[in-house]
Amino acid sequence: MAKTVSVQKSWGDGEIDVTLEEFRKKFQDHHQLYLLVDYTELDSMTKYLDRIKKMIDNLATRKFDILYERQNKPKD
């Protein structure tokens, strides 16, 4: 079974359980990085964009791990 964490819904009240892939996708889908791409310089801009997306994935993975540890910590 895949690890999940509970997070606030983006819409309205309540929480939703998401996997790591869903958590990462949420942050990749909700950015406006593509507005920064100048299509006359597509090759160089794509390299920057790829690096930024990798950093977003790394940050989202770390946050997911922190939430997972916190939510699965044994209760005293």
N, C-alpha and C positions, 0 to 999 in steps of 0.2 A: 504494500500500500504506500502510495506517495505521501511524503510529508506535506502537511498543510499548516497555514497560519490563519488566524482570524484577523481581518482588517475591516475598517470602516468602508461601507459602500460609497462609491463616488456620487451616488444619487440618493438623496433621502437618508432616513435613519436606518440604523441596524448595521449588522456585520455580515461578512461573507467569508467562507473558507476558500483559500486559494493555494495552489501549488506554486513551487518556485518558478516554473515556466510562465504561469499566469501572472504572477507578481512582476516578473521581468517585462513581460509583454505590455502590461499596464503602463509602465514608464516609457517604453519605446513607442507605444501608440499615441501617447498624450504629449508629445513634444512637438515643437514647430521648427526643428532643425532644418528641415528641407526648405524652409523659407530663406535660409541663409545661403543656400547653394546658388552660385552663379553658374548657369549652364554653359556659358562661354568658356569657363575654366573647369569643366566637369571632372577631368582626371584628378587634378590637385584637390578640388573640393571634396571629391568622393573619399580620398584618403583621410582628410580631416574628419569627415562625417563618420567613417568607419572607426576611427580612433575614439571619437566621442561616444558612439554607440557602445563600444566595448567598455568604456569607463562607466557608462550608465548601467550596463549589465553587471559589472563588478560591484558597483555601489548597491544595486538592488539585491544582489546575492548576499552581500554582507548584512544588509538590513533584514532580509528574510531570515538569515541564520540567527541574528540577535532576537528577532521576534519569536522564532521557533524555540530557542533556548528559554526565553523568558516565559512563554506560554506553557512549556512542558516542564518547568522547574517543579520538583516535588514540593507540595504544600507542607509547611511545618505544623 
